Amino acid sequence: MDILDKFQGSLMGVAIGDTLGRPFEGKLRTEIYSIFTNFEDFIQNKKNLFKTYTDDTQLTLHTAEALIRGNGFNLNNFISEYVKWLDDPPIGAGYGCISSINKLRYGVPWEKAASNSGGNGTAMRIAPVGLFYYKDLKGLKSAAIKSSVLTHSHPAASAASIVIARAIAYLIDKDPKIRFSVDQFFDVIISSIASSQEEIWEEFIESLNKLKSNLHVSIEAGLIKFSQIGVKSPFFIEDYLGHAFVHPYAISTVICSIFLFLKKLTSFKDCIFELATAGGDSDTVGAIGGALAGAYFGLKNIPNDLIKLVKNYKKILKISEELYNTFNVRY
């Protein structure tokens, strides 16, 4: 297995999914699909819409840089890299990340800086942790939690980060020519957050089990079913009940991302097109699902035109290689 190919595929997958999903953020899936008849043609004809990725990719790259600098998780490196993001400047930043990192910039201790947000802002940037620690599962869980609570103190955010990091670690070793066991996949990601006293982690496990038993439903029906799974009042959006509109809550975003990934194991392109047009928080579904798809299919199975669509794609490939080299030396 070419592990470098998988590292590069996963981080490139984040950037592609984020880039393709950005123009559709905040739109219903039905509204998105009324815009075009063929998404691939639409991309080629409307390249000006896909000029950049968002904070999802920006923070993913800063997470990778922090791991490279520290040869793994180092609190000060993570804080300094996230503060650097404020000068990028941020593109389409969520409240949980921007408010917390602004406080970190002015010296507020991270325990007080973190917002009590259960949003998807930590799961969207976690791919480098899943890659770097894929042979060290204890380190993976620890780094996923520590990197998450820097900005989001809510247990849903930590659980979502662990699940996505563990899913990526599982997929690195899998050959896309040989279909992996979906039952084993769920056993692995569920066990990563099992045996916890956190009530929300138990709710997440229930949601994952519900997803596992509903993989047979159509993409449209599944997105309607899971778009706001776990979301409670006052955050539940009544207007989107019965619609495919993925909520930015960590658990609902992760459930929908995994659902779409598992429904489209035919090719990276098929998978990323479904992810980026999910509806609702489409760019983050694209980024999270893209991390999974890239780790599974690898860079060599990503179409070149999609790679070249991404802003600074050569920089992303370089950071991916540096992350792999750091991992290689350590492990």
C-alpha positions in Angstrom: 0.0 0.0 0.0 1.3 3.4 -1.0 0.8 5.3 2.3 2.1 8.6 0.9 -0.6 8.3 -1.8 -3.2 8.0 0.9 -2.0 10.9 2.9 -2.0 13.1 -0.2 -5.4 11.8 -1.3 -7.0 12.5 2.1 -5.8 16.2 2.3 -6.5 16.8 -1.3 -10.0 15.2 -0.8 -10.7 17.8 2.0 -9.7 20.6 -0.4 -11.7 19.3 -3.4 -14.8 18.6 -1.4 -14.6 22.0 0.3 -14.0 23.8 -3.0 -16.9 22.1 -4.8 -19.3 22.5 -1.9 -18.6 26.1 -1.2 -21.0 27.6 -3.8 -23.8 25.5 -2.5 -23.5 26.3 1.2 -26.9 27.2 2.7 -28.9 25.7 -0.2 -31.4 22.9 -0.2 -30.3 19.8 -2.1 -33.3 20.2 -4.4 -32.3 23.8 -5.1 -28.7 22.7 -5.9 -29.9 20.0 -8.4 -32.2 22.5 -10.1 -29.1 24.5 -11.2 -27.5 21.9 -13.4 -28.2 18.6 -15.2 -24.6 17.4 -15.2 -22.4 18.4 -12.3 -19.2 17.7 -14.1 -20.2 19.9 -17.1 -21.3 22.6 -14.6 -17.9 22.6 -13.0 -16.1 23.0 -16.3 -18.5 25.8 -17.5 -18.6 27.7 -14.1 -15.0 27.5 -12.9 -15.3 31.0 -11.5 -17.6 29.6 -8.8 -14.9 27.2 -7.6 -12.1 29.6 -7.1 -11.3 28.8 -3.5 -11.8 26.5 -0.6 -12.9 27.8 2.9 -11.8 27.7 6.5 -12.3 23.9 6.5 -9.2 23.4 4.3 -7.3 26.3 5.8 -7.6 24.9 9.3 -6.9 21.4 8.1 -3.6 22.6 6.6 -2.7 24.4 9.8 -3.5 21.2 11.8 -1.0 19.4 9.5 1.6 22.1 9.9 1.2 21.9 13.7 1.8 18.1 13.7 4.8 18.5 11.4 6.4 21.2 13.7 5.8 19.2 16.8 6.4 15.7 15.5 2.9 15.0 16.7 0.5 16.9 19.0 2.0 19.8 20.8 -0.4 22.3 22.4 1.6 25.4 21.8 2.2 24.5 18.1 -1.5 23.9 17.6 -2.4 27.2 19.2 0.2 29.2 17.2 -0.9 27.5 13.9 -4.6 28.3 14.6 -3.7 31.9 15.5 -1.8 32.1 12.2 -5.0 31.2 10.4 -6.4 34.6 11.4 -3.9 36.2 9.1 -4.7 34.0 6.1 -7.4 35.5 6.4 -10.2 33.1 7.3 -12.7 32.2 4.5 -16.3 31.6 5.6 -15.3 30.9 9.2 -17.8 29.5 11.7 -18.5 31.2 15.0 -17.0 28.4 17.2 -13.6 28.6 15.6 -13.3 32.3 15.0 -14.4 33.4 18.5 -12.2 30.8 20.2 -9.1 31.5 18.1 -9.5 35.2 18.5 -9.3 34.7 22.3 -6.3 32.5 21.9 -4.5 35.3 19.9 -4.9 37.6 22.9 -3.5 35.2 25.4 -6.8 33.8 26.9 -6.0 30.3 28.2 -7.5 27.6 25.9 -9.7 26.3 28.7 -11.5 29.6 28.8 -11.1 30.5 25.1 -13.1 27.4 23.8 -16.7 28.0 22.9 -19.3 25.6 24.2 -20.1 24.7 20.5 -21.1 21.3 19.3 -20.5 22.5 15.7 -18.6 20.6 13.0 -15.6 23.0 13.1 -13.2 20.4 14.7 -14.3 17.4 12.6 -13.7 19.4 9.4 -10.0 19.9 10.3 -9.2 16.5 11.9 -7.9 14.6 8.8 -4.2 15.2 9.5 -4.6 13.6 13.0 -6.2 10.5 11.5 -3.4 10.2 9.0 -0.5 10.9 11.4 -1.7 8.6 14.2 -3.1 5.8 12.0 -0.7 3.3 13.6 -1.1 4.7 17.1 -4.8 4.5 18.0 -4.3 5.6 21.6 -2.4 8.7 20.4 -5.1 9.3 17.7 -7.9 9.5 20.3 -5.9 11.7 22.6 -4.8 14.1 19.8 -8.3 14.2 18.4 -9.8 15.3 21.8 -7.0 17.7 22.6 -7.1 19.4 19.2 -10.9 19.6 19.4 -11.3 21.2 22.9 -8.9 24.0 21.9 -11.9 25.7 20.2 -15.0 23.6 21.0 -15.5 22.4 24.6 -18.8 20.5 23.7 -18.5 16.7 23.8 -20.3 16.3 20.4 -17.4 18.1 18.7 -14.8 15.8 20.4 -16.7 12.7 19.6 -17.1 13.7 15.9 -13.4 14.4 15.7 -12.5 11.0 17.1 -14.9 9.2 14.8 -13.6 10.9 11.6 -9.9 10.5 12.6 -10.5 6.8 13.4 -12.4 6.3 10.1 -9.5 7.8 8.2 -7.0 5.5 10.0 -9.1 2.5 9.1 -9.4 3.4 5.4 -5.7 4.1 4.8 -4.9 0.3 4.8 -7.8 -0.5 2.5 -7.4 -1.2 -1.2 -10.3 0.4 -3.2 -10.2 -2.5 -5.6 -11.2 -4.8 -2.7 -14.4 -3.7 -1.0 -14.0 -3.5 2.8 -16.4 -4.8 5.4 -19.0 -2.1 6.3 -19.9 -4.0 9.5 -16.2 -3.9 10.5 -16.0 -0.2 9.6 -18.9 0.6 11.9 -17.5 -1.7 14.7 -14.2 0.2 14.5 -15.6 3.8 14.6 -18.3 2.9 17.2 -15.7 1.3 19.5 -13.6 4.5 19.3 -16.1 6.4 21.3 -17.6 3.5 23.4 -17.2 3.1 27.1 -17.7 6.8 27.8 -19.6 8.5 30.6 -20.6 11.2 28.1 -24.4 11.0 27.3 -23.8 12.7 24.0 -21.2 10.1 23.0 -23.8 7.4 23.7 -26.3 9.3 21.5 -23.7 9.5 18.8 -23.3 5.7 18.9 -27.1 5.3 18.6 -27.0 7.6 15.6 -24.2 5.5 14.0 -26.2 2.3 14.6 -29.2 3.9 13.0 -27.1 4.9 10.0 -25.7 1.4 9.7 -29.3 -0.1 9.6 -30.5 2.4 7.0 -27.7 2.3 4.4 -30.2 0.7 2.0 -32.3 3.9 1.7 -31.8 6.2 -1.3 -29.4 9.2 -1.0 -32.2 11.7 -0.9 -34.2 9.8 1.7 -31.1 9.3 3.8 -30.1 12.9 3.8 -33.7 13.9 4.8 -33.6 11.4 7.6 -30.1 12.3 8.9 -29.7 16.0 8.1 -30.6 17.1 11.6 -30.0 13.9 13.6 -29.2 14.7 17.2 -30.0 18.4 16.9 -32.1 19.7 19.8 -34.1 22.8 20.4 -33.5 25.7 20.0 -31.0 24.7 17.2 -33.3 22.4 15.3 -34.5 24.2 12.1 -38.2 23.5 11.6 -38.3 25.0 8.1 -35.9 22.3 6.9 -37.8 19.3 8.3 -38.4 16.9 5.5 -35.7 18.4 3.3 -32.0 17.5 2.6 -30.2 20.3 4.4 -27.3 19.1 6.5 -27.1 20.9 9.8 -23.7 22.2 11.0 -24.1 20.3 14.3 -21.1 17.9 14.5 -23.0 14.7 14.8 -25.5 15.3 12.0 -22.7 16.5 9.6 -20.5 13.5 10.4 -23.4 11.0 10.0 -24.4 12.5 6.6 -20.8 12.6 5.4 -20.2 8.9 6.3 -23.6 8.0 4.7 -22.7 9.6 1.4 -19.2 8.1 1.4 -20.5 4.6 2.0 -23.2 5.1 -0.7 -20.7 6.0 -3.3 -17.8 3.7 -3.1 -17.7 3.4 -6.9 -15.1 6.1 -7.5 -13.6 9.2 -5.8 -15.4 11.4 -8.4 -18.8 9.9 -7.8 -18.3 10.2 -4.1 -17.1 13.8 -4.0 -19.9 15.0 -6.3 -22.6 13.6 -4.0 -20.8 15.0 -0.9 -20.4 18.5 -2.3 -24.0 18.8 -3.3 -25.5 17.4 -0.1 -27.3 20.6 0.8 -27.0 22.8 3.9 -23.4 22.8 5.1 -22.3 21.4 1.8 -18.7 22.6 1.9 -18.1 20.9 5.3 -19.8 17.7 4.2 -17.5 17.8 1.2 -14.4 18.4 3.3 -15.2 15.6 5.9 -16.4 13.1 3.3 -13.6 14.1 1.0 -11.0 13.3 3.7 -12.6 9.8 3.9 -12.8 9.3 0.2 -9.2 10.5 -0.4 -7.9 8.2 2.3 -9.7 5.3 0.7 -9.1 5.9 -3.0 -5.7 7.7 -2.7 -4.4 10.5 -4.8 -3.8 8.3 -7.9 -7.5 7.7 -8.2 -8.5 11.4 -8.0 -9.0 12.9 -11.5 -6.3 15.4 -12.4 -8.8 18.1 -13.4 -10.3 18.1 -9.9 -6.9 18.4 -8.3 -6.0 21.4 -10.6 -9.3 23.0 -9.8 -8.1 23.5 -6.2 -6.3 26.8 -5.2 -2.7 26.2 -4.2 -3.0 22.4 -4.9 0.8 22.1 -5.1 1.2 23.5 -1.6 -1.4 21.0 -0.3 0.5 18.1 -1.9 3.7 19.4 -0.4 2.3 19.7 3.1 0.8 16.2 2.7 4.2 14.9 1.8 5.9 16.6 4.8 3.2 15.2 7.1 3.9 11.7 5.7 7.7 12.2 6.1 7.3 13.3 9.7 5.0 10.3 10.4 7.5 8.0 8.6 10.4 9.2 10.8 8.4 8.8 14.0 6.8 5.5 13.4 
